[in-house]
Amino acid sequence: YTTTLTLALTINDNGIPEDFDYIASKLLESNSSINTVQLVPNGIIKYIYPLKGNEAALNQNLFTNPNVRKEALKTIANKKMYFAGPLVLKQGGIGIVGRLPVYKKNKFWGFSAVVIKFEDLLKISKVNLIDTNKYYFQFSKINPNTQKEEFFLPLRVKFNEDKQISKIIPDGNWKLYISSKKQENHYSILFLPSIL
């Protein structure tokens, strides 16, 4: 949130970012969980840091790309930051894109955005510390285009509703599940809130 807000503050009154590369480099230095930052005037990715390795995303129009259009429009409608994805990134890999709608003189300017690679998000969340002998963990989302629930971690078993708890994260419409492998073990009730 702080990174996208700071990036938005680089945009001058004429709608042009000032010192984008310098400020973006400092923001990435101070937040190792973020892989890339972007400014997206009128829904078109025009500013990316670092550019190297992310060239494929440059000039992508979010409003004409059917894979990201709905979530981009939802961000504008809600007038607050929204985390899209996980989605296949143009530059390769799977990622989460946090977009903050930016307004200049009460008119929509575009987005300030951060990209977090999905595997990095899993490392940061410490999901790998869950005792897999006792619990299954899963991460899902309703695909905004197909309206079907998609699971993003290997699905080892079908979750038993009696042995699972879940939590919805509204800023991305994600759903986190944790399920006990043993019927008598109810520690998962305490475990999921501690992960969150």
N, C-alpha and C positions, 0 to 999 in steps of 0.2 A: 504493500500500500504506500509506504513512504517513498519507495523508489519511483513508482508511477507518478506520484504527486510532485516529487522533485523534478522529474523530467518535464512534466506539464508546465512547471514554473519557468522553464528555459524558453518558452514560446513568448516572443515579444508581442507588442500591441498590433503589429502588422501580420501576425500569424506565422512568423518565421523563428525557428529555434536558434538560440545563440549558444555557442560553445558546446554543442551537443556531444561531440566525441570526447572532449575533456571531462565533462560532467558525467557522461555515461561510464567512462573508464573508472572514475572515482566511485561511482555507485556500485559497479561490479566488484571492485576491490573490497568494499565494505560489506558486501552481501554475497557470500560464496554460493548460496543456494540458487542464485539467478544465473542463467546461462547467457541470455541475450536481452537487450532492451530495444524498444522500437518507439518511434513516433509515427502516427498513421493519419496524416491529414486527409479529411474527406473519405476515410475508409481505405486509403491506398498506402501501403507500407513504403515510406520514402526515406526514413532514417533508421538505420540498424547499427547497433554496436554490440560485439565486433562484427564488421562486415564480412571479414574472411570466414569462409565456411557457411555463411548465411546468405550468399548472393542469390540463391534460388527464390528466396522469399521477397526480395526487393521488387517493388512495383505490383505486388499482389493486391488485387482489389477485393476486400472482404465482402462487399455487397454484391459482387457478381459470382463469388465462389459459393456454390450450393452447400459445400461441407461446413462452412463457417458463418454463412449469412445469418441464420436464425439466432445464433448466440450473440453475434455482433449487434443485431437489432434489439435483442433483449437487454443488452448492456445500456443502450441508448434509452430504451423505454423505462428502465429502472433508475437511470441517472446515478448509478453507483458502480463500483468495481465488480466485475464478474469474471470468474475463472472458467474459461472454455476448455473443453477437452476432457480426457486425453484424446488427442487427435494426431493424425499423421502429419508431420511438419514438411513443408516444401523443401526445406534444407536437409531433410532426412531425420529419421527417428520419430519417437512418440513424445509428445510434450503437452504441458498445460500452459495456456496463454491467459494471463491476467490482464484484462483491459479496463482502463479507467476512461470514461467519456470526458472529453475536455471541451469546455465552452469558452468562447471569447465574445464579449459584448452580448451575452445571452443567446448566442448562436452556436450551434454545434460546430466545433472545429475539426474534431477527429478523436483519436484515441492515443493515450500513453499506455504502453504495454510492456510486460515482462514475460519472458519465456523460460520455463523450468522444464528440463528434461524429466520424463516420467521416472526413469531409473534413479535420478538424483532425488526426486521427491520421496521415493520409497526409502532411500538411504537416510534422508533427513528425518523421516517419520519414525525410524528405528523399527519398522515392521519386522525386520530380520531378527529382532530380539524376542519375538513371540515364541514361546515354547511350542514348537510344532508337534511335539509328542502329545500335547494336551489340547491344542486349539487349531482351528482352521481360520484363516483371515482372508477376506475378500473385499474388493473395491469395485463398485459398479456405478453405472449412470444410465439413465434413460436417454437413448440417442434422440436428439431433437428432430432429426429427419425421418427416422423409421418408427419412433415411439416404442422401440423394444429395449429391454434392459440388456446392457452389454457388460460383461465381466472382464476385468483387466489383469487379473492374476490367474495363474493356472488353477483351474477348477478341479480339485482332487475328488471332491464328493459333492453330492447334492445336499445342501444344508437342510437339516431337520429343524423345523420351526420351533419345536419344543426345546431345542438345545442351542438356540442362537439369539443374539441381540443385534440390533442394527441402529445406526445413527445417520440421519440425513444432514449433509453440510449444504446449507442453502446457497452460499456464494458461488457454488459450481454445480448445484443439484446432484451431488455425488451421494452415494450410499456406502457406508462402511459396515461390514458384517464381521462378527467373530462368533465362532461356534465351538462348543466343547465337543471333544471326541468321545467323552464318556458321559453317560446319562447323569451320574451322581455328582459330577463336577460343575459347580455353579460359579466358579471364580471369574468367569467371563463377564459377569455383570459388573465387576469392579475393574476388569482389565481394559475394556474399551474406553471408558472415560479417561483412564490414566494415559492411554495412547494419544487420545485427542488433546 
